[in-house]
Amino acid sequence: MSPLRMVYLALAIWGAVHPTVHLHRWFGETGFDLPRLFAAWTVNAATTALAWDLTIAAIALSVFVLAETFVRKNWSALAAIPATFLIGLSCGLPLYLFLRTRPVT
């Protein structure tokens, strides 16, 4: 595996673990209350801007992944879409780059 692919994989793992730790801590403090979580995302202009920024970037990544998958026939790259929306963009983007840069056989 190339050094670049190892960097992408490390970033995908970090992007999955680090935000998840904070989210679990938040759920531990407040309980599993999704409406409260969504309200926290819009508590002020800064968090609202960040939430929209990440949402738009996640949608753009998903469109790109779909377009590239149909061209390259790299079906495993589709795993980046659920990773993006279930874990976060910080996991989905480097995961996609890791899957996209694998050697073609």
C-alpha positions, -999 to +999 in steps of 0.1 A: +000+000+000+014+034-009+022+060+017-006+083+003-032+055+007-020+049+043-025+086+050-061+085+036-068+054+056-054+070+088-075+101+082-107+081+076-101+062+109-094+094+127-124+111+111-146+082+123-132+080+159-126+116+170-161+130+162-178+099+174-161+102+208-174+137+212-209+127+200-211+098+224-199+121+252-227+146+243-253+118+243-240+106+277-245+141+291-279+149+275-294+115+267-302+101+232-324+130+221-322+136+184-344+167+183-321+183+210-291+174+188-306+190+158-315+221+179-278+222+191-267+224+154-287+257+151-281+272+185-263+303+169-252+316+136-217+300+138-230+264+144-258+269+118-232+280+092-210+250+101-239+225+099-250+239+065-214+239+052-209+203+062-243+193+047-236+209+014-201+194+012-215+160+021-241+163-007-214+174-032-191+145-022-220+121-027-228+134-062-191+132-071-189+096-057-219+085-077-206+101-109-172+087-105-185+052-096-205+050-128-175+060-148-148+040-131-170+010-120-154+012-086-184-001-067-166-003-034-163+035-034-200+037-027-192+029+009-181+065+013-217+077+010-232+060+041-199+067+059-204+104+052-240+106+063-238+082+093-204+091+106-194+124+090-176+141+062-143+138+081-146+100+076-164+098+042-140+120+022-107+103+032-124+069+029-135+077-006-100+089-015-086+057+000-109+035-020-105+056-052-067+053-052-065+016-049-045-001-077-067-011-107-065-049-113 
